[in-house]
């Protein structure tokens, strides 16, 4: 019934707070379908992805950061003795 009223008022702006109660009442299967539909719509929107194609982005990782593990262990030991 709520779906019909939403379709009748398609020109009216629908807020997230207005939709959430109906979404929460959906079955698990319908929630997954909704997630898929929303993800497909986002995928089709070319402006949603903030990265530029063919550009290389640096991703910091713990690899080759020598001493980071020791610093982490010292910090953990210190936080355990502070208690």
PyMOL commands that set and color helices and strands:
alter all, ss='L'
color gray80, all
select helices_A, chain A and resi 2-8+16-24+28-44+68-81
alter helices_A, ss='H'
color red, helices_A
deselect
rebuild
show_as cartoon
